Amino acid sequence: MGINRSSFYKWRNRIKSPSAKMIKREGDMKLFLEYHDKYPTHGYRWLNAKIRLDKGIVHSDNYVQRLCHFLGIKSVSKRFRTYRAAGRECVYPNLLLADINITKPFEVIVSDMTMIKINGVWYEITFYMDLFNNEIVAYGVSDTRGDRRTYINGRDKIIEIKKEEYPDYELILHSDQGSVYASKDFNETLPLYNITRSMSRAGTPTDNSAMEAINGWAKEEMFTDFKITESDDVLKTISEYVTFFNNERPAYALGYKTPKQVKDEYFQEKKD
């Protein structure tokens, strides 16, 4: 086979009596394959962060990149940019253009609606996310197209949390210019709870880029990682995903910490 005799025997000895380094590498490869099978939408950095969070095992990104390259592990997700047609003028000004410095929870909440089709049924999901730690603090789901309750139920949950936990905070609630978001019914009670409205400019989804990105990831992960199309209870699976997102999902924007970790660290520092 054209192989040097001494090289062959060195290789055979390594196979018969693997070093501790080889044994560790084999274990690492098995672990990363296991996590990739469970979370195929994510790449090596996220998998590394998730294993560090779950197992307490620390690897360098360079090592993990080489490992995943050797194993052929890469994200299966496809990222698409979506743009909305320009609509009417803003009902409320875009306060996020002022580059607000967010230093604590419940200073800025962003919201958007997304849709998923499961076994021929369209579900509308309206998320409300805290920009401080990217936590999904409220959401509404409906299998009826155009159901306003997904927006209203989420808004009511935001009001409830603010009244109970952050009564003295000034809160900005940001959204696009959707008809429900712009309606009198949605907005008329917000000033009573010290909530100021903000809206994206017409046809400019980048004004709400954080929420747009989360919508994309949420759908990708629910379909690929949580296999929602095989679920017997779609609403339960969505609830389980939100719990996972807030408590178990490392996020690049948070330095590969979870929303819960960031929030817990904030209150611990405040306590100290």
Buried (B, 14 or more C-beta within 10 A) or exposed (E): EEEEEEEEEEEEEEEEEEEEEEEEBEEBBEBBBEBBEEBBBBBBBBBBBBBBBEEEEEBEEEEBBEBBEEBEBEBEBEEEEEEBEEBEEBEBEBBBEEEBEBEBBBBBBBBBBBEBEBEEEEBBBBBBBBBBBBBBBBBBBBEEEEBBBBBBBBBBBBBEBBEEEBEEBEBBBBBBBBEBBBBEEBBEEBEEBEBBBBBBBBEBBEBBEBBBEBBBBBBBBBBBBBEBEEBEEBEEBBEBBBEBBBEEBBBEEBEBBBBBBBBEEBEEEEEE
